Amino acid sequence: MLGFLYRRLLYMVPTVFMISVVTFVIIQLPPGDYLDTLAAELNDAGGLDEGTMETLREQYGLGQPMYVQYLKWITRILFYGDFGISFEKNLPVNDLIWDRLGWTFAISLLTLSFIWLTAVPIGIYSAVRKYSFGDYVATFVGFVGLAVPNFLLALVMMYVAFKYFGQSVGGLVSPHLIGQPWTAEKYLDLLAHIWMPIVVVGTSGAAALIRIMRANLLDELYRPYVVTARAKGMSEFQLLLRYPVRVALNPFISTIGWILPTLVSGEIIVAVVMNLPTTGPLLLRALLVQDMYLAGSLIFLVSILTVFGTLISDLLLAWIDPRIRYQ
């Protein structure tokens, strides 16, 4: 196991390097840069000064070749943990992303827990009681969850919460508590708000994994090893959890590599609609104005999260399924 872990960590070094290169190139692909966007805005306002623009271009190093800009960017990250300066906000990228990353990870982990706690038992019930009324209900709900866009579900839930329950919508706390120190009232208010983005973001993921769990468990329930264990007198509940469910969990574990980064960055529209203090709206704005250091840093961090998520899922798969060999 340790040898397998060392090899995977070693492979991650060139992988992360290539990710950083591709990330920086993708950010640079659109024509122009942040100063071109700024120049267009100043020109519309009648305040364009070519001398000022040239000074800013030299200050930010945007007049240099792409590889020079990349080397400066990646060197600062590796040796100083400095992701550069946000052009638009004129603030260090570190100051802009870490607070939002904290909220993003908190919501993502809670959403992942919601997905698993919902999808696993419903998927098991749907497979064991196939073609029952409960199975049909779970199937219908799963199709609805896959079909309804998350941002539309967010709008509906926000309307219902405000119209019928009088709850303030948008954000993670009520407006009068924003910027206030954390007290018992603020924590309770956070709990009253945070469940909504968790349900909205987790609905489609739970719906998809319910279908996966049902399909995989149905494939395992009638295997010879299950029939043999049942013939030996093992109880149905113990048999179910010890063998077929354990094998059917493999797809759940293997999805950690893509579910985590998807939860962190994939629900940008939901974060904008619900006014969440996460990285999604920040990344969207950075891409729109071509704030390359801010956008590149966010994409780079999410890509690294994908690599680590894949490592975690591989280690868990090797631990839970003895058929997997480290070689």
C-alpha positions in Angstrom: 0.0 0.0 0.0 2.8 2.4 0.9 4.6 1.7 -2.4 1.4 2.3 -4.3 1.0 5.6 -2.4 4.6 6.7 -3.1 4.2 6.0 -6.8 1.0 7.9 -7.1 2.5 10.9 -5.3 5.5 10.8 -7.6 3.2 10.7 -10.7 1.4 13.8 -9.3 4.4 16.0 -9.7 4.5 16.1 -13.5 0.7 16.0 -13.6 0.4 19.2 -11.5 3.2 20.8 -13.6 1.3 20.1 -16.8 -1.9 21.3 -15.2 -0.3 24.7 -14.4 1.0 25.1 -17.9 -2.3 24.2 -19.5 -4.2 26.5 -17.1 -2.0 29.5 -17.9 -2.2 28.9 -21.6 -6.0 28.6 -21.5 -6.3 31.8 -19.6 -4.1 33.5 -22.2 -6.0 32.1 -25.2 -8.7 34.7 -25.6 -7.5 37.8 -27.6 -6.4 40.7 -25.5 -5.9 40.9 -21.7 -7.3 42.7 -18.7 -5.9 46.0 -19.8 -7.7 45.7 -23.1 -11.0 45.2 -21.2 -10.1 48.2 -19.0 -9.3 50.3 -22.0 -12.7 49.5 -23.6 -14.4 50.6 -20.3 -12.4 53.8 -20.0 -13.0 54.6 -23.7 -16.7 54.3 -23.2 -16.4 56.6 -20.2 -14.3 59.0 -22.2 -11.3 58.7 -19.8 -8.8 56.6 -21.9 -5.2 57.6 -21.4 -2.7 55.7 -23.6 0.3 56.7 -21.4 -1.4 55.4 -18.3 -2.3 52.1 -20.1 1.3 51.6 -21.2 2.5 52.3 -17.6 0.1 49.7 -16.3 1.1 47.2 -18.9 4.7 47.5 -17.9 3.8 47.4 -14.2 1.8 44.1 -14.5 4.3 42.6 -17.0 1.6 42.1 -19.6 3.9 43.2 -22.4 6.2 40.3 -21.8 6.1 36.9 -23.6 3.7 34.3 -22.3 6.5 32.0 -21.0 8.0 34.8 -19.0 4.7 35.6 -17.4 4.2 31.9 -16.6 7.6 31.5 -15.0 7.0 34.5 -12.8 3.6 33.3 -11.8 4.5 29.7 -11.0 7.8 30.7 -9.3 5.9 32.9 -6.9 3.4 30.1 -6.2 6.0 27.4 -5.5 8.5 29.4 -3.5 6.4 32.0 -1.8 2.8 30.8 -1.9 2.0 34.0 -3.7 -0.7 33.7 -6.4 -0.1 37.3 -7.7 -2.2 40.4 -7.8 -5.8 40.7 -9.0 -5.8 43.3 -11.7 -9.4 44.4 -11.3 -9.4 44.6 -7.5 -5.7 45.5 -7.1 -5.5 43.1 -4.1 -3.4 40.0 -3.5 -5.1 36.9 -4.9 -4.5 35.1 -1.6 -6.6 37.6 0.2 -9.5 37.1 -2.2 -9.6 33.3 -2.5 -8.9 31.8 0.9 -11.9 33.1 2.7 -14.2 32.1 -0.2 -12.5 28.7 -0.4 -13.3 28.1 3.2 -17.0 28.6 2.6 -16.8 26.6 -0.7 -15.2 23.6 1.0 -17.7 23.7 3.9 -20.7 23.7 1.5 -19.1 21.1 -0.7 -18.4 18.7 2.1 -21.9 19.1 3.5 -23.3 18.6 0.0 -21.2 15.5 -0.5 -22.5 14.1 2.8 -26.1 14.9 1.8 -25.6 13.2 -1.6 -24.2 10.0 0.0 -26.7 9.9 2.9 -29.5 10.3 0.4 -28.3 8.2 -2.6 -27.0 5.1 -0.8 -30.1 4.1 1.2 -32.6 5.1 -1.5 -30.5 3.2 -4.1 -30.4 0.1 -2.0 -34.1 0.2 -1.3 -34.9 0.8 -5.0 -32.8 -2.3 -6.0 -34.0 -4.6 -3.3 -37.6 -3.7 -3.8 -37.4 -3.3 -7.6 -40.7 -2.6 -9.5 -42.4 -1.7 -6.2 -44.2 1.6 -5.6 -41.2 2.9 -3.7 -39.0 2.0 -6.6 -41.2 3.9 -9.0 -41.3 6.9 -6.8 -37.5 6.9 -6.4 -37.1 6.5 -10.2 -39.4 9.4 -10.8 -37.7 11.7 -8.3 -34.4 10.7 -9.8 -35.4 11.7 -13.3 -36.9 14.9 -12.1 -33.7 15.7 -10.2 -31.6 15.1 -13.3 -33.9 17.1 -15.5 -34.5 20.2 -13.5 -31.6 22.7 -13.7 -30.1 23.5 -10.3 -30.5 27.3 -10.7 -34.2 26.9 -11.5 -34.6 24.7 -8.4 -32.8 27.4 -6.4 -35.2 30.1 -7.7 -38.2 28.0 -6.8 -37.0 27.2 -3.3 -36.0 30.8 -2.6 -39.5 32.0 -3.7 -41.3 29.4 -1.5 -39.0 30.2 1.5 -39.7 33.9 1.2 -43.4 33.7 0.2 -44.7 31.1 2.6 -42.1 31.1 5.5 -40.9 34.7 5.5 -37.3 33.6 5.4 -34.7 36.0 4.0 -33.2 34.5 0.9 -29.8 34.8 -0.7 -26.5 34.6 1.1 -25.6 32.4 4.1 -26.8 34.8 6.8 -29.5 37.4 7.1 -28.6 40.9 5.8 -28.5 42.4 9.3 -25.9 39.9 10.5 -23.5 40.4 7.6 -20.2 41.6 9.0 -21.2 41.0 12.6 -19.2 38.8 15.0 -20.1 35.2 15.3 -22.7 34.7 18.0 -25.2 32.0 18.8 -27.8 34.0 16.9 -25.6 34.1 13.8 -24.8 30.4 13.9 -28.5 29.5 14.2 -29.2 31.9 11.3 -26.4 30.2 9.2 -28.1 26.8 9.9 -31.4 28.2 8.7 -29.8 29.4 5.4 -27.1 26.8 4.5 -29.5 23.9 4.1 -30.9 25.4 0.9 -27.7 25.6 -1.2 -26.8 22.1 0.1 -30.1 20.6 -1.2 -30.0 22.6 -4.4 -26.5 21.7 -5.4 -26.8 18.1 -4.1 -30.1 17.2 -5.8 -28.7 16.4 -9.3 -25.7 14.5 -7.9 -27.9 12.4 -5.5 -30.4 11.7 -8.4 -27.6 10.4 -10.6 -26.0 8.3 -7.9 -29.3 6.7 -6.9 -29.6 5.4 -10.5 -26.0 4.2 -10.4 -26.4 2.5 -7.0 -29.6 0.8 -8.1 -28.1 -0.5 -11.4 -24.9 -1.8 -9.8 -26.7 -3.5 -6.9 -29.1 -5.2 -9.3 -26.1 -6.6 -11.1 -24.7 -8.0 -7.9 -27.8 -9.4 -6.1 -28.1 -12.5 -8.3 -24.4 -13.4 -8.5 -23.3 -16.9 -7.5 -21.5 -15.7 -4.4 -24.7 -14.1 -3.1 -26.7 -17.3 -3.7 -24.0 -19.3 -2.0 -23.9 -17.0 1.1 -27.7 -17.1 1.3 -27.7 -20.9 1.1 -25.3 -21.0 4.0 -27.9 -19.4 6.2 -26.5 -15.8 6.4 -29.2 -13.3 7.3 -30.5 -11.2 4.4 -29.5 -7.9 6.0 -26.0 -9.0 6.9 -25.6 -10.6 3.4 -26.7 -7.5 1.7 -24.3 -5.1 3.5 -21.3 -7.4 3.6 -21.2 -8.4 -0.1 -23.3 -6.9 -2.9 -23.5 -3.4 -1.3 -19.8 -3.3 -0.7 -19.1 -4.1 -4.4 -21.8 -1.7 -5.6 -20.2 1.2 -3.6 -17.2 1.2 -6.0 -18.7 3.7 -8.4 -19.5 6.0 -5.5 -15.9 6.0 -4.3 -14.5 6.4 -7.8 -16.6 9.6 -8.3 -14.8 11.5 -5.5 -12.2 12.6 -8.0 -14.8 14.5 -10.1 -17.5 15.3 -7.6 -15.3 17.4 -5.3 -14.1 19.8 -7.9 -17.5 19.9 -9.5 -19.1 20.9 -6.2 -16.4 23.5 -5.7 -16.5 25.3 -9.0 -19.2 23.7 -11.1 -22.3 25.4 -9.6 -21.3 29.0 -10.5 -24.8 29.9 -11.7 -26.4 28.6 -8.4 -23.9 30.6 -6.4 -24.7 33.8 -8.4 -28.4 33.2 -8.1 -28.3 32.5 -4.3 -25.6 35.2 -3.7 -23.2 32.7 -2.0 -19.8 33.8 -0.9 -18.0 31.0 -2.7 -15.4 30.8 -5.5 -17.9 30.4 -8.3 -18.9 34.1 -8.8 -15.3 35.2 -8.2 -14.1 32.9 -11.0 -16.9 34.0 -13.3 -16.0 37.7 -12.9 -12.3 37.0 -13.3 -12.9 35.2 -16.6 -15.2 38.0 -17.9 -12.6 40.7 -17.3 -9.6 38.5 -18.1 -8.1 38.8 -14.7 -5.6 36.1 -15.5 -3.9 35.7 -12.1 -7.1 35.4 -10.2 -8.8 33.1 -12.8 -5.7 31.0 -13.3 -5.2 30.5 -9.6 -8.8 29.4 -9.0 -8.7 27.0 -12.0 -5.2 25.7 -10.9 -6.5 25.0 -7.3 -9.6 23.2 -8.6 -7.4 21.1 -10.9 -5.2 20.1 -8.0 -8.3 19.2 -6.1 -9.2 16.9 -8.9 -5.8 15.2 -8.7 -6.0 14.7 -5.0 -9.6 13.6 -5.2 -8.6 10.9 -7.7 -5.8 9.8 -5.4 -8.2 9.5 -2.4 -10.8 7.6 -4.5 -8.1 5.2 -5.7 -6.8 4.5 -2.2 -10.4 4.0 -0.9 -11.1 1.6 -3.8 -8.0 -0.4 -3.1 -9.0 -0.6 0.6 -12.7 -1.5 0.1 -12.3 -3.9 -2.8 -9.8 -6.8 -2.3 -10.0 -7.6 -6.0 -8.0 -4.5 -6.8 -4.3 -5.0 -7.0 -1.7 -2.3 -6.3 0.5 -3.4 -9.2 
